[in-house]
């Protein structure tokens, strides 16, 4: 097993060790901090969370209510890429690839050039802005093609590690928001 594979397993266990109540409580604090960071951004690409990721539906609702343009990624499994869709309501989301909520029935294409920043899921992070995801590289490829995007990860504090093993194609984050702090890199 590679270092990254072992670390992914450990980080998944850490996240699953949090009770539903703990995840909700921490998620509320993460949402409040994320709102403060995103208040000056107009066009945001945000992941629609699947359990037990940091929940994003409340954040997405609040951003839409505040007049922000919110898009979500749609997973292209065959090409291992992401396409973007405008999201007008979280009610338009339905479980899709990897059980990720996507607006397939109400897809409205968005170009990456129309986005200011991206809110990214992750399994773990370190204090150098390195992130470890699920291993398929969807976000790393997307971010490499769109370097103009500000990259913000959402994570529980227990997902922090001393050092994430990195490779040349890994893209660093600009910030991570946990329940206890906003970490800028």
SVG drawing of the C-alpha trace seen along z (x, -y; Angstrom):
<svg xmlns="http://www.w3.org/2000/svg" viewBox="-36 -42 43 44">
<polyline fill="none" stroke="black" stroke-width="0.4" points="0.0,0.0 1.3,-3.4 1.8,-6.2 -1.1,-8.1 -3.4,-5.0 -2.6,-4.4 -3.1,-8.1 -6.5,-8.1 -7.6,-5.1 -6.5,-6.8 -8.2,-10.1 -11.4,-8.3 -11.4,-6.6 -10.8,-9.9 -13.7,-11.5 -16.0,-8.5 -15.0,-8.6 -17.0,-11.9 -20.6,-11.4 -23.3,-12.9 -23.9,-15.4 -20.2,-16.4 -20.2,-16.7 -23.2,-18.9 -21.9,-21.1 -18.5,-21.5 -20.2,-22.0 -22.2,-24.9 -19.0,-26.6 -17.2,-25.9 -20.2,-27.3 -20.1,-30.5 -16.4,-31.0 -16.8,-30.1 -19.5,-32.7 -17.1,-35.3 -14.4,-34.3 -16.7,-34.2 -18.7,-37.4 -16.5,-39.3 -16.6,-36.6 -19.4,-36.8 -19.1,-33.5 -18.3,-30.4 -17.9,-26.8 -18.8,-24.7 -19.0,-20.9 -22.3,-19.4 -21.3,-17.2 -21.9,-13.6 -21.8,-12.1 -19.5,-12.3 -17.9,-15.3 -18.2,-18.8 -21.8,-19.6 -22.2,-22.4 -25.9,-22.6 -26.6,-25.3 -23.6,-27.3 -24.8,-27.0 -28.3,-28.1 -26.9,-31.1 -24.7,-32.1 -27.6,-31.9 -29.8,-33.9 -27.0,-36.5 -27.2,-36.9 -24.0,-35.0 -23.7,-32.9 -23.1,-29.3 -22.1,-26.5 -21.4,-22.8 -19.2,-20.3 -20.6,-17.3 -18.3,-14.3 -17.4,-13.0 -16.3,-9.5 -15.3,-8.3 -12.9,-11.2 -12.1,-11.8 -12.9,-15.5 -15.4,-17.9 -18.0,-19.9 -19.7,-22.8 -23.4,-23.7 -25.1,-26.7 -27.2,-25.8 -30.3,-27.9 -31.6,-25.7 -30.3,-22.8 -33.6,-21.1 -32.2,-20.5 -29.5,-18.2 -29.9,-14.4 -27.4,-11.6 -25.3,-10.7 -21.7,-9.4 -20.1,-8.2 -23.3,-9.3 -22.3,-12.9 -25.3,-15.3 -25.5,-16.8 -28.1,-18.9 -28.4,-16.5 -32.0,-17.2 -31.5,-20.9 -28.0,-21.3 -27.0,-24.8 -23.4,-24.8 -20.9,-27.3 -17.4,-28.0 -14.5,-27.9 -13.6,-31.4 -16.8,-32.7 -15.8,-31.4 -13.8,-33.4 -13.1,-30.6 -13.7,-27.0 -14.7,-25.3 -13.1,-21.9 -13.7,-18.7 -10.7,-16.8 -9.7,-13.9 -6.7,-15.7 -4.5,-18.7 -1.2,-20.1 0.0,-23.6 1.7,-24.0 -1.6,-24.0 -1.2,-20.5 -4.4,-18.5 -5.2,-14.8 -8.4,-13.9 -9.9,-10.6 -7.2,-9.7 -8.9,-10.1 -7.4,-13.5 -10.6,-15.2 -9.9,-18.5 -6.1,-18.5 -6.7,-18.2 -9.5,-20.8 -7.4,-23.2 -4.3,-22.7 -6.4,-23.8 -7.8,-26.8 -5.0,-28.4 -6.9,-31.7 -9.2,-30.1 -8.8,-30.7 -8.8,-27.3 -10.5,-26.9 -10.8,-23.5 -13.3,-22.7 -12.3,-20.2 -12.7,-19.2 -9.7,-20.0 -9.1,-16.3 -8.3,-16.0 -5.0,-17.9 -1.8,-16.0 1.9,-16.9 2.7,-16.4 0.7,-15.3 2.8,-13.2 2.8,-15.2 3.4,-14.6 4.2,-17.0 0.5,-17.2 -0.9,-17.9 -2.4,-21.5 -1.9,-23.4 -4.8,-25.2 -5.0,-28.9 -6.9,-28.3 -8.5,-25.7 -11.5,-26.4 -12.0,-24.2 -14.4,-24.6 -11.7,-26.4 -9.9,-28.6 -9.2,-29.9 -5.8,-28.8 -4.3,-30.8 -1.3,-29.7"/>
</svg>
